[in-house]
């Protein structure tokens, strides 16, 4: 991995993501950049209807970014670069990510799911719905632990064979992670159809056709995943995203949309049509 882009709004949740991202970058020997979005607003200067628009917002944001970069820089790590984007948050972040050839975008998530959904759900949903770059969402309060125990949750698609996305293959090799793949036929825990565990050399070590022996009382996929992550001390949840149906599936209550507001471990969305920016992820 060459370049990690961390999106921030300078909130405690965003700073948690910045700490996580800089430490992950140091472990992967990756470059780090910070980005924040701003919007200019018309300011009335008299009682007349005329208004002026000022770009002071950019100067303020850039100063905050420089202070954050200095605060979270790690010893013996490259200098953190900073970028500001004008406009809606998701659009501005994705534009800068494309221009600087980022390999991973990291963003934070507030501790209270309802508050996050009300205030920031649109921005994260926008990123997830449009990005062609892997997106990592870090819940507020997360302490950095190398992702050595990764769970991959996939919706079952009949024509697709179970597999490990190239980005995760590369990440697992770099960090020597163990992987567990869980595939769901629907939104009920009883409809889990397959789990396969891989050692850190990506060789299958076990496979189970479900339903799983233990299920949450309400049988929901979301709750089964949360219970599984806690019981197995998992430190990263990953899910592939099929863009052609993402919006419809999220509105219908897809496990991916539910879990992003509830999980207490970092959540990695892998776009189906993702690009690698020249990094050697593929076998």
NORQUIDA-V398543 format. One record per pair of residues at least 12 apart in sequence whose C-alpha atoms are under 10 Angstrom apart, sorted by the first residue. I is the first residue (numbers start at 1). J is the second residue. If there is no record, write none. Layout:
# NORQUIDA-V398543
i=I j=J
i=I j=J
This chain:
# NORQUIDA-V398543
i=1 j=25
i=1 j=28
i=1 j=29
i=1 j=30
i=1 j=31
i=1 j=102
i=1 j=103
i=1 j=104
i=1 j=167
i=1 j=170
i=1 j=171
i=1 j=174
i=1 j=276
i=1 j=277
i=1 j=278
i=1 j=279
i=1 j=280
i=1 j=281
i=2 j=25
i=2 j=28
i=2 j=29
i=2 j=30
i=2 j=31
i=2 j=32
i=2 j=101
i=2 j=102
i=2 j=103
i=2 j=104
i=2 j=276
i=2 j=277
i=2 j=278
i=2 j=279
i=3 j=25
i=3 j=28
i=3 j=29
i=3 j=30
i=3 j=31
i=3 j=32
i=3 j=33
i=3 j=97
i=3 j=100
i=3 j=101
i=3 j=102
i=3 j=103
i=3 j=104
i=3 j=105
i=3 j=277
i=3 j=279
i=4 j=21
i=4 j=22
i=4 j=24
i=4 j=25
i=4 j=28
i=4 j=30
i=4 j=31
i=4 j=32
i=4 j=33
i=4 j=34
i=4 j=97
i=4 j=100
i=4 j=101
i=4 j=102
i=4 j=103
i=4 j=104
i=4 j=105
i=4 j=106
i=5 j=18
i=5 j=21
i=5 j=22
i=5 j=25
i=5 j=31
i=5 j=32
i=5 j=33
i=5 j=34
i=5 j=35
i=5 j=80
i=5 j=81
i=5 j=82
i=5 j=83
i=5 j=93
i=5 j=94
i=5 j=96
i=5 j=97
i=5 j=100
i=5 j=101
i=5 j=102
i=5 j=103
i=5 j=104
i=5 j=105
i=5 j=106
i=5 j=107
i=5 j=135
i=6 j=18
i=6 j=19
i=6 j=20
i=6 j=21
i=6 j=22
i=6 j=32
i=6 j=33
i=6 j=34
i=6 j=35
i=6 j=36
i=6 j=82
i=6 j=93
i=6 j=97
i=6 j=102
i=6 j=104
i=6 j=105
i=6 j=106
i=6 j=107
i=6 j=108
i=6 j=135
i=6 j=136
i=7 j=21
i=7 j=33
i=7 j=34
i=7 j=35
i=7 j=36
i=7 j=37
i=7 j=83
i=7 j=84
i=7 j=89
i=7 j=90
i=7 j=93
i=7 j=94
i=7 j=97
i=7 j=105
i=7 j=106
i=7 j=107
i=7 j=108
i=8 j=34
i=8 j=35
i=8 j=36
i=8 j=37
i=8 j=65
i=8 j=68
i=8 j=89
i=8 j=93
i=8 j=106
i=8 j=107
i=8 j=108
i=9 j=35
i=9 j=36
i=9 j=37
i=9 j=38
i=9 j=61
i=9 j=64
i=9 j=65
i=9 j=89
i=9 j=107
i=9 j=108
i=10 j=36
i=10 j=61
i=10 j=64
i=10 j=65
i=10 j=68
i=11 j=108
i=11 j=109
i=11 j=110
i=11 j=140
i=12 j=108
i=12 j=109
i=12 j=110
i=12 j=111
i=12 j=140
i=12 j=141
i=13 j=107
i=13 j=108
i=13 j=109
i=13 j=110
i=13 j=111
i=13 j=138
i=13 j=139
i=13 j=140
i=13 j=141
i=13 j=142
i=14 j=106
i=14 j=107
i=14 j=108
i=14 j=109
i=14 j=110
i=14 j=137
i=14 j=138
i=14 j=139
i=14 j=140
i=15 j=68
i=15 j=72
i=15 j=107
i=15 j=108
i=15 j=140
i=15 j=141
i=16 j=107
i=16 j=108
i=16 j=109
i=16 j=110
i=16 j=138
i=16 j=139
i=16 j=140
i=16 j=141
i=16 j=142
i=16 j=143
i=16 j=144
i=17 j=106
i=17 j=107
i=17 j=108
i=17 j=109
i=17 j=136
i=17 j=137
i=17 j=138
i=17 j=139
i=17 j=140
i=17 j=141
i=17 j=142
i=17 j=143
i=17 j=144
i=17 j=266
i=18 j=32
i=18 j=33
i=18 j=34
i=18 j=68
i=18 j=69
i=18 j=72
i=18 j=73
i=18 j=106
i=18 j=107
i=18 j=108
i=18 j=138
i=19 j=71
i=19 j=72
i=19 j=73
i=19 j=74
i=19 j=142
i=19 j=143
i=19 j=144
i=20 j=72
i=20 j=106
i=20 j=107
i=20 j=108
i=20 j=138
i=20 j=142
i=20 j=143
i=20 j=144
i=20 j=145
i=20 j=146
i=20 j=266
i=21 j=33
i=21 j=34
i=21 j=72
i=21 j=104
i=21 j=105
i=21 j=106
i=21 j=107
i=21 j=108
i=21 j=136
i=21 j=138
i=21 j=144
i=22 j=34
i=22 j=69
i=22 j=72
i=22 j=73
i=22 j=74
i=22 j=77
i=22 j=80
i=22 j=144
i=23 j=72
i=23 j=73
i=23 j=74
i=23 j=77
i=23 j=144
i=23 j=145
i=23 j=146
i=24 j=144
i=24 j=145
i=24 j=146
i=24 j=147
i=24 j=175
i=25 j=74
i=25 j=77
i=26 j=74
i=26 j=75
i=26 j=76
i=26 j=77
i=26 j=78
i=27 j=146
i=27 j=174
i=27 j=175
i=28 j=171
i=28 j=174
i=28 j=175
i=29 j=77
i=29 j=78
i=30 j=77
i=30 j=78
i=30 j=103
i=31 j=77
i=31 j=78
i=31 j=79
i=31 j=80
i=31 j=81
i=31 j=102
i=31 j=103
i=32 j=69
i=32 j=73
i=32 j=77
i=32 j=78
i=32 j=79
i=32 j=80
i=32 j=81
i=32 j=82
i=32 j=102
i=32 j=104
i=33 j=65
i=33 j=69
i=33 j=79
i=33 j=80
i=33 j=81
i=33 j=82
i=33 j=83
i=33 j=97
i=33 j=100
i=33 j=102
i=33 j=105
i=34 j=62
i=34 j=65
i=34 j=66
i=34 j=68
i=34 j=69
i=34 j=80
i=34 j=81
i=34 j=82
i=34 j=83
i=34 j=84
i=34 j=105
i=34 j=106
i=35 j=61
i=35 j=62
i=35 j=65
i=35 j=81
i=35 j=82
i=35 j=83
i=35 j=84
i=35 j=85
i=35 j=92
i=35 j=93
i=35 j=96
i=35 j=97
i=35 j=105
i=36 j=58
i=36 j=61
i=36 j=62
i=36 j=64
i=36 j=65
i=36 j=82
i=36 j=83
i=36 j=84
i=36 j=85
i=36 j=86
i=36 j=89
i=36 j=90
i=36 j=92
i=36 j=93
i=36 j=96
i=37 j=57
i=37 j=58
i=37 j=61
i=37 j=62
i=37 j=83
i=37 j=84
i=37 j=85
i=37 j=86
i=37 j=87
i=37 j=88
i=37 j=89
i=37 j=90
i=37 j=91
i=37 j=92
i=37 j=93
i=37 j=96
i=38 j=55
i=38 j=56
i=38 j=57
i=38 j=58
i=38 j=60
i=38 j=61
i=38 j=62
i=38 j=84
i=38 j=85
i=38 j=86
i=38 j=87
i=38 j=88
i=38 j=89
i=38 j=92
i=39 j=54
i=39 j=55
i=39 j=56
i=39 j=57
i=39 j=58
i=39 j=85
i=39 j=86
i=39 j=87
i=39 j=88
i=39 j=89
i=39 j=92
i=40 j=53
i=40 j=54
i=40 j=55
i=40 j=56
i=40 j=57
i=40 j=58
i=40 j=86
i=40 j=87
i=41 j=53
i=41 j=54
i=41 j=55
i=41 j=56
i=41 j=57
i=42 j=54
i=55 j=86
i=57 j=84
i=57 j=86
i=58 j=83
i=58 j=84
i=58 j=85
i=58 j=86
i=59 j=84
i=61 j=82
i=61 j=83
i=61 j=84
i=61 j=85
i=62 j=82
i=62 j=83
i=62 j=84
i=62 j=85
i=63 j=82
i=64 j=82
i=65 j=80
i=65 j=81
i=65 j=82
i=65 j=83
i=65 j=84
i=66 j=80
i=66 j=81
i=66 j=82
i=66 j=83
i=67 j=82
i=68 j=80
i=68 j=82
i=69 j=81
i=69 j=82
i=83 j=96
i=83 j=97
i=83 j=100
i=84 j=96
i=88 j=123
i=88 j=126
i=89 j=120
i=89 j=122
i=89 j=123
i=89 j=124
i=89 j=126
i=89 j=127
i=90 j=122
i=90 j=123
i=90 j=124
i=90 j=125
i=90 j=126
i=90 j=127
i=90 j=128
i=90 j=129
i=90 j=130
i=90 j=131
i=91 j=123
i=91 j=126
i=91 j=127
i=91 j=130
i=91 j=131
i=92 j=127
i=93 j=105
i=93 j=123
i=93 j=127
i=93 j=131
i=94 j=126
i=94 j=127
i=94 j=130
i=94 j=131
i=94 j=132
i=94 j=133
i=95 j=131
i=97 j=131
i=97 j=132
i=97 j=133
i=98 j=131
i=98 j=132
i=98 j=133
i=98 j=277
i=101 j=133
i=101 j=275
i=101 j=276
i=101 j=277
i=101 j=278
i=102 j=133
i=102 j=134
i=102 j=275
i=102 j=276
i=102 j=277
i=103 j=132
i=103 j=133
i=103 j=134
i=103 j=135
i=103 j=167
i=103 j=274
i=103 j=275
i=103 j=276
i=103 j=277
i=103 j=278
i=103 j=279
i=104 j=132
i=104 j=133
i=104 j=134
i=104 j=135
i=104 j=136
i=104 j=167
i=104 j=268
i=104 j=270
i=104 j=276
i=105 j=127
i=105 j=131
i=105 j=133
i=105 j=134
i=105 j=135
i=105 j=136
i=105 j=137
i=105 j=268
i=105 j=269
i=106 j=134
i=106 j=135
i=106 j=136
i=106 j=137
i=106 j=138
i=106 j=266
i=106 j=267
i=106 j=268
i=107 j=124
i=107 j=127
i=107 j=135
i=107 j=136
i=107 j=137
i=107 j=138
i=107 j=139
i=107 j=266
i=108 j=120
i=108 j=124
i=108 j=136
i=108 j=137
i=108 j=138
i=108 j=139
i=108 j=140
i=108 j=141
i=108 j=142
i=108 j=266
i=109 j=121
i=109 j=124
i=109 j=137
i=109 j=138
i=109 j=139
i=109 j=140
i=109 j=141
i=109 j=142
i=109 j=260
i=109 j=261
i=109 j=264
i=109 j=266
i=110 j=138
i=110 j=139
i=110 j=140
i=110 j=141
i=110 j=261
i=111 j=139
i=111 j=140
i=111 j=141
i=111 j=142
i=111 j=261
i=111 j=262
i=111 j=264
i=112 j=139
i=112 j=140
i=112 j=261
i=112 j=262
i=113 j=139
i=113 j=260
i=113 j=261
i=113 j=262
i=113 j=263
i=114 j=261
i=114 j=262
i=115 j=261
i=116 j=261
i=117 j=260
i=117 j=261
i=121 j=260
i=121 j=261
i=124 j=137
i=124 j=260
i=125 j=246
i=125 j=247
i=125 j=250
i=125 j=257
i=125 j=260
i=126 j=247
i=127 j=269
i=128 j=241
i=128 j=243
i=128 j=246
i=128 j=247
i=128 j=257
i=128 j=268
i=128 j=269
i=128 j=270
i=128 j=271
i=129 j=241
i=129 j=242
i=129 j=243
i=129 j=244
i=129 j=245
i=129 j=246
i=129 j=247
i=129 j=250
i=129 j=269
i=129 j=271
i=130 j=243
i=130 j=246
i=130 j=271
i=131 j=243
i=131 j=269
i=131 j=270
i=131 j=271
i=131 j=273
i=131 j=274
i=131 j=275
i=132 j=241
i=132 j=243
i=132 j=270
i=132 j=271
i=132 j=272
i=132 j=273
i=132 j=274
i=132 j=275
i=132 j=276
i=133 j=269
i=133 j=270
i=133 j=271
i=133 j=272
i=133 j=273
i=133 j=274
i=133 j=275
i=133 j=276
i=133 j=277
i=134 j=167
i=134 j=238
i=134 j=240
i=134 j=241
i=134 j=268
i=134 j=269
i=134 j=270
i=134 j=271
i=134 j=272
i=134 j=274
i=134 j=275
i=134 j=276
i=135 j=238
i=135 j=267
i=135 j=268
i=135 j=269
i=135 j=270
i=135 j=271
i=136 j=236
i=136 j=237
i=136 j=238
i=136 j=266
i=136 j=267
i=136 j=268
i=136 j=269
i=136 j=270
i=137 j=237
i=137 j=260
i=137 j=261
i=137 j=263
i=137 j=265
i=137 j=266
i=137 j=267
i=137 j=268
i=137 j=269
i=138 j=236
i=138 j=260
i=138 j=263
i=138 j=264
i=138 j=265
i=138 j=266
i=138 j=267
i=138 j=268
i=139 j=260
i=139 j=261
i=139 j=262
i=139 j=263
i=139 j=264
i=139 j=265
i=139 j=266
i=139 j=267
i=140 j=264
i=140 j=265
i=140 j=266
i=141 j=264
i=141 j=265
i=142 j=235
i=142 j=264
i=142 j=265
i=142 j=266
i=143 j=265
i=143 j=266
i=144 j=235
i=144 j=266
i=145 j=235
i=145 j=236
i=146 j=175
i=146 j=176
i=146 j=177
i=146 j=235
i=146 j=236
i=147 j=171
i=147 j=172
i=147 j=175
i=147 j=176
i=147 j=177
i=147 j=178
i=147 j=179
i=147 j=234
i=147 j=235
i=147 j=236
i=147 j=237
i=147 j=265
i=147 j=266
i=148 j=171
i=148 j=172
i=148 j=173
i=148 j=174
i=148 j=175
i=148 j=176
i=148 j=177
i=148 j=178
i=148 j=179
i=148 j=200
i=148 j=233
i=148 j=234
i=148 j=235
i=148 j=236
i=149 j=172
i=149 j=175
i=149 j=176
i=149 j=177
i=149 j=178
i=149 j=179
i=149 j=180
i=149 j=199
i=149 j=200
i=149 j=229
i=149 j=232
i=149 j=233
i=149 j=234
i=149 j=235
i=149 j=236
i=149 j=237
i=150 j=168
i=150 j=172
i=150 j=177
i=150 j=178
i=150 j=179
i=150 j=180
i=150 j=181
i=150 j=197
i=150 j=198
i=150 j=229
i=150 j=232
i=150 j=233
i=150 j=234
i=150 j=235
i=150 j=236
i=150 j=237
i=150 j=238
i=150 j=268
i=151 j=178
i=151 j=179
i=151 j=180
i=151 j=181
i=151 j=182
i=151 j=195
i=151 j=197
i=151 j=225
i=151 j=228
i=151 j=229
i=151 j=232
i=151 j=234
i=151 j=235
i=151 j=236
i=151 j=237
i=151 j=238
i=151 j=239
i=151 j=267
i=151 j=268
i=152 j=164
i=152 j=165
i=152 j=168
i=152 j=179
i=152 j=180
i=152 j=181
i=152 j=182
i=152 j=183
i=152 j=195
i=152 j=196
i=152 j=236
i=152 j=237
i=152 j=238
i=152 j=239
i=152 j=240
i=152 j=267
i=152 j=268
i=152 j=269
i=153 j=180
i=153 j=181
i=153 j=182
i=153 j=183
i=153 j=184
i=153 j=192
i=153 j=195
i=153 j=225
i=153 j=237
i=153 j=238
i=153 j=239
i=153 j=240
i=153 j=255
i=153 j=256
i=154 j=181
i=154 j=182
i=154 j=183
i=154 j=184
i=154 j=185
i=154 j=192
i=154 j=194
i=154 j=238
i=154 j=239
i=154 j=240
i=154 j=241
i=154 j=255
i=154 j=256
i=155 j=182
i=155 j=183
i=155 j=184
i=155 j=185
i=155 j=186
i=155 j=187
i=155 j=192
i=155 j=193
i=155 j=239
i=155 j=240
i=155 j=241
i=155 j=242
i=155 j=254
i=155 j=255
i=155 j=256
i=156 j=182
i=156 j=183
i=156 j=184
i=156 j=185
i=156 j=186
i=156 j=191
i=156 j=192
i=156 j=193
i=156 j=194
i=157 j=183
i=157 j=184
i=157 j=185
i=158 j=185
i=162 j=181
i=162 j=182
i=162 j=183
i=162 j=194
i=162 j=195
i=162 j=196
i=163 j=181
i=163 j=196
i=164 j=179
i=164 j=180
i=164 j=181
i=164 j=198
i=164 j=202
i=164 j=240
i=165 j=238
i=165 j=239
i=165 j=240
i=165 j=270
i=165 j=271
i=165 j=272
i=165 j=274
i=165 j=281
i=165 j=282
i=166 j=270
i=166 j=274
i=166 j=276
i=166 j=280
i=166 j=281
i=166 j=282
i=166 j=283
i=167 j=270
i=167 j=274
i=167 j=275
i=167 j=276
i=167 j=279
i=167 j=280
i=167 j=281
i=167 j=282
i=168 j=238
i=168 j=268
i=168 j=270
i=168 j=281
i=168 j=282
i=169 j=200
i=169 j=201
i=169 j=202
i=169 j=281
i=169 j=282
i=169 j=283
i=170 j=279
i=170 j=280
i=170 j=281
i=170 j=282
i=170 j=283
i=171 j=281
i=172 j=199
i=172 j=200
i=172 j=201
i=172 j=202
i=173 j=200
i=173 j=201
i=173 j=202
i=173 j=281
i=174 j=200
i=175 j=200
i=176 j=199
i=176 j=200
i=176 j=201
i=176 j=202
i=177 j=198
i=177 j=199
i=177 j=200
i=177 j=201
i=177 j=202
i=178 j=197
i=178 j=198
i=178 j=199
i=178 j=200
i=178 j=201
i=178 j=202
i=178 j=203
i=178 j=234
i=179 j=196
i=179 j=197
i=179 j=198
i=179 j=199
i=179 j=200
i=179 j=201
i=179 j=202
i=179 j=203
i=179 j=204
i=179 j=234
i=179 j=236
i=179 j=237
i=180 j=195
i=180 j=196
i=180 j=197
i=180 j=198
i=180 j=199
i=180 j=204
i=180 j=206
i=180 j=207
i=180 j=234
i=180 j=237
i=181 j=194
i=181 j=195
i=181 j=196
i=181 j=197
i=181 j=198
i=181 j=207
i=181 j=238
i=181 j=239
i=182 j=194
i=182 j=195
i=182 j=196
i=182 j=197
i=182 j=208
i=182 j=209
i=182 j=210
i=182 j=225
i=182 j=239
i=183 j=195
i=183 j=196
i=183 j=209
i=183 j=210
i=184 j=210
i=184 j=211
i=184 j=221
i=184 j=255
i=186 j=220
i=186 j=221
i=186 j=254
i=186 j=255
i=187 j=219
i=187 j=220
i=187 j=221
i=187 j=222
i=187 j=253
i=187 j=254
i=187 j=255
i=188 j=211
i=188 j=215
i=188 j=216
i=188 j=218
i=188 j=219
i=188 j=220
i=188 j=221
i=188 j=222
i=188 j=223
i=188 j=224
i=188 j=255
i=189 j=210
i=189 j=211
i=189 j=212
i=189 j=214
i=189 j=215
i=189 j=216
i=189 j=217
i=189 j=218
i=189 j=219
i=189 j=220
i=189 j=221
i=189 j=222
i=189 j=223
i=189 j=224
i=189 j=225
i=190 j=210
i=190 j=211
i=190 j=212
i=190 j=213
i=190 j=214
i=190 j=215
i=190 j=216
i=190 j=219
i=190 j=220
i=190 j=221
i=190 j=224
i=191 j=210
i=191 j=211
i=191 j=212
i=191 j=219
i=191 j=220
i=191 j=221
i=192 j=209
i=192 j=210
i=192 j=211
i=192 j=212
i=192 j=221
i=192 j=224
i=193 j=208
i=193 j=209
i=193 j=210
i=193 j=211
i=193 j=212
i=194 j=207
i=194 j=208
i=194 j=209
i=194 j=210
i=194 j=211
i=194 j=212
i=195 j=207
i=195 j=208
i=195 j=209
i=195 j=210
i=195 j=211
i=195 j=212
i=196 j=208
i=196 j=209
i=212 j=224
i=214 j=227
i=214 j=228
i=215 j=227
i=215 j=228
i=216 j=228
i=220 j=255
i=221 j=254
i=221 j=255
i=221 j=256
i=221 j=258
i=221 j=259
i=222 j=254
i=222 j=255
i=222 j=256
i=222 j=257
i=222 j=258
i=222 j=259
i=222 j=260
i=222 j=262
i=222 j=263
i=223 j=255
i=223 j=258
i=223 j=259
i=223 j=262
i=223 j=263
i=225 j=237
i=225 j=255
i=225 j=259
i=225 j=263
i=226 j=259
i=226 j=262
i=226 j=263
i=226 j=264
i=226 j=265
i=227 j=263
i=229 j=263
i=229 j=264
i=229 j=265
i=230 j=263
i=230 j=264
i=230 j=265
i=233 j=265
i=234 j=265
i=234 j=266
i=235 j=264
i=235 j=265
i=235 j=266
i=235 j=267
i=236 j=263
i=236 j=264
i=236 j=265
i=236 j=266
i=236 j=267
i=236 j=268
i=237 j=259
i=237 j=260
i=237 j=263
i=237 j=264
i=237 j=265
i=237 j=266
i=237 j=267
i=237 j=268
i=237 j=269
i=238 j=256
i=238 j=266
i=238 j=267
i=238 j=268
i=238 j=269
i=238 j=270
i=239 j=255
i=239 j=256
i=239 j=267
i=239 j=268
i=239 j=269
i=239 j=270
i=239 j=271
i=239 j=272
i=240 j=256
i=240 j=268
i=240 j=269
i=240 j=270
i=240 j=271
i=240 j=272
i=240 j=273
i=240 j=274
i=241 j=256
i=241 j=268
i=241 j=269
i=241 j=270
i=241 j=271
i=241 j=272
i=241 j=273
i=241 j=274
i=242 j=270
i=242 j=271
i=242 j=272
i=242 j=273
i=243 j=271
i=243 j=272
i=243 j=273
i=244 j=272
i=256 j=269
